[in-house]
Amino acid sequence: MSKFSKLNLQTSDDARKIAKKRLPKMAFDYFDGAALTEYGEFLGRQAIKEIRLAPKVLARGANREINHTILGHKTDIPFGIAPMGMCNLSHPSADKIIAKAGAYFNTPVCFSTMASTAMEDTIKLTDGNGWFQLYVYDDLKAGFNMAERASKAGYETLILTVDVPDLGRRPRELRQNFKVPWWPSISQFIDCAIHPSWSISMLMSGGSPAPANFKNLPPFRRDRPRAGADWDFLKKLRDSWKGNLIVKGVLDPKDAKKIKELGIDAIYVSGHGARQLDSLPAPIIQLPKIRKAVGKNYPLLFDTGVRNGEDVVKAYASGADFVMLGRPILYALGADGERGLKTIINYISKEIQVTLAQIGLAKISEVNPTNLIT
Ligand SMILES: Cc1cc2nc3c(=O)[nH]c(=O)nc-3n(C[C@H](O)[C@H](O)[C@H](O)COP(=O)(O)O)c2cc1C
C-alpha cells in the first residue's frame, strides 16, 4: 500500500474536513465534540498556537533526528497515539490499523478500556508498542481484574485515566443521541443512508462497533460512574502492576507531585481534549508548572490540542518527554483509513524535522525551554 493518501491531506485540519463529509454526523460529532460550550477545546489548541518558537540560523547539520526514548522504550518518532474509545466508528478496522501503525512507526499506541477490539487482539499487531489504558468504574475489583488481564495479554505499560469521575456532558453527542453500544434511530438511519461508503464498510465488517473488553462482565453502561479510583486505589495498583504505570489526566502541579511520590513511573498531562471540563486551564499552560513541581528528570507525557509538528516541538519545549496525538488520528482514519493515518503521521514527523532545523537543533531530545520566546 502507498505510504501517502491520494486525497490532498496536508494537515490534520484537511483530514478533519474530509472526515466530516465522509462520516455520519453522529460519529463525527462523537469524535469532534467536547464538553458544554467547547470553548475549553478551542482554548487548548489556541494556547499552543499562541506559543512562539525562537528561530536560530547558521546551525549546521542536514540530519534532524526525531527518534526518542520514553520509559526505556526506543521510538522512531517523538509522538504516539493517545487512548481513544470506539475508534472503529472512524473506520471499521481503526483499532487494528492503529496497532499496525505502532509497529510501522515503532512508537507507543495506547488502547482504551472502551476500545471496540479486544485488547488481546490488538497487542499482537503492535510489535511490542502496545500500551493499555484503564478506566476504573465503581467496582474496584473489576478494575484490578482488567489490569491483570492486560498484563496477561502482554501489555507492559498501563495508563490509568483519572479525569473521568463522571462522563462529561457533550451537547453534540447528546443532540445526536449517541449511545454505546449503538443502534440507529430513524434520523440516524437517514444519516447513515446519506453516508453510504461508511455505512457499507461498517455493515460488511459485522455492523456497529461495540466495547469489546467487557465480554463475560456485567452489561456495559457508558454513563456508569468512573469514580472508583482514589489515592488508596492508586497505591494498591502501584503495588500490583509490575510494569510501567502512568497516570493520565493530571493538570494540577500539587496532584502531580503527590503522584510522583507514590512511585508512579510517569504523569500524562492531559485535558482529555476538553471532553470532560469546558472551563479547564489550557493543558499546555499547565505543563511547565507541572514540570517545575516534579523536577527535571521525571517523565511527563502530554496531549490535548496538538495538531502539527510545530505543536509537538512546543510541547517538548514546555516540558514534555513525549507527546500523544488524539483527534488528528481519528480525523485521518475517517478521511482515508490506513493511508490517511500514515500520511498524517509522516507529515507531522516531517514538520518536526523542519521545525528543528528552524530552531537550530539536530535532535528532538535537545529541545528545551530556551527554544521558546517568553
Ligand atoms: C473520541 C475520543 C475518545 C476518547 N476516549 C478516551 C478513552 O477511552 N480513554 C482516555 O484516557 N482518553 C480518551 N480520550 C482522550 C484522548 O486520550 C486525549 O486525551 C484527547 O483526545 C486529547 O485531545 P485532542 O484530541 O483534542 O488533542 C478520547 C478522546 C476522543 C477524541
The ligand as a MOL file (V3000), in Angstrom:
LIG
                    3D

  0  0  0     0  0            999 V3000
M  V30 BEGIN CTAB
M  V30 COUNTS 31 33 0 0 0
M  V30 BEGIN ATOM
M  V30 1 C -13.3510 10.1800 20.5730 0
M  V30 2 C -12.4360 10.2270 21.7600 0
M  V30 3 C -12.4510 9.1740 22.6620 0
M  V30 4 C -11.5860 9.1920 23.7660 0
M  V30 5 N -11.5750 8.1250 24.6090 0
M  V30 6 C -10.6820 8.1010 25.6300 0
M  V30 7 C -10.5510 6.9490 26.4340 0
M  V30 8 O -11.2520 5.9520 26.2450 0
M  V30 9 N -9.6240 6.9720 27.4200 0
M  V30 10 C -8.8210 8.0660 27.6600 0
M  V30 11 O -7.9970 8.0560 28.5650 0
M  V30 12 N -8.9180 9.1640 26.8860 0
M  V30 13 C -9.8120 9.2040 25.8830 0
M  V30 14 N -9.8700 10.2910 25.0670 0
M  V30 15 C -8.9540 11.4380 25.2950 0
M  V30 16 C -7.6530 11.2760 24.4970 0
M  V30 17 O -6.8650 10.2470 25.0370 0
M  V30 18 C -6.8260 12.5670 24.5300 0
M  V30 19 O -6.5920 12.9270 25.8650 0
M  V30 20 C -7.5160 13.7210 23.7920 0
M  V30 21 O -8.0450 13.2760 22.5760 0
M  V30 22 C -6.5250 14.8690 23.5420 0
M  V30 23 O -7.1620 15.9660 22.9870 0
M  V30 24 P -7.0840 16.3140 21.4120 0
M  V30 25 O -7.5350 15.1100 20.7100 0
M  V30 26 O -8.0240 17.4580 21.2240 0
M  V30 27 O -5.6540 16.6680 21.1400 0
M  V30 28 C -10.7230 10.2990 23.9750 0
M  V30 29 C -10.7180 11.3560 23.0370 0
M  V30 30 C -11.5470 11.3200 21.9400 0
M  V30 31 C -11.4930 12.4420 20.9480 0
M  V30 END ATOM
M  V30 BEGIN BOND
M  V30 1 1 1 2
M  V30 2 1 2 3
M  V30 3 2 2 30
M  V30 4 2 3 4
M  V30 5 1 4 5
M  V30 6 1 4 28
M  V30 7 2 5 6
M  V30 8 1 6 7
M  V30 9 1 6 13
M  V30 10 2 7 8
M  V30 11 1 7 9
M  V30 12 1 9 10
M  V30 13 2 10 11
M  V30 14 1 10 12
M  V30 15 2 12 13
M  V30 16 1 13 14
M  V30 17 1 14 15
M  V30 18 1 14 28
M  V30 19 1 15 16
M  V30 20 1 16 17
M  V30 21 1 16 18
M  V30 22 1 18 19
M  V30 23 1 18 20
M  V30 24 1 20 21
M  V30 25 1 20 22
M  V30 26 1 22 23
M  V30 27 1 23 24
M  V30 28 2 24 25
M  V30 29 1 24 26
M  V30 30 1 24 27
M  V30 31 2 28 29
M  V30 32 1 29 30
M  V30 33 1 30 31
M  V30 END BOND
M  V30 END CTAB
M  END
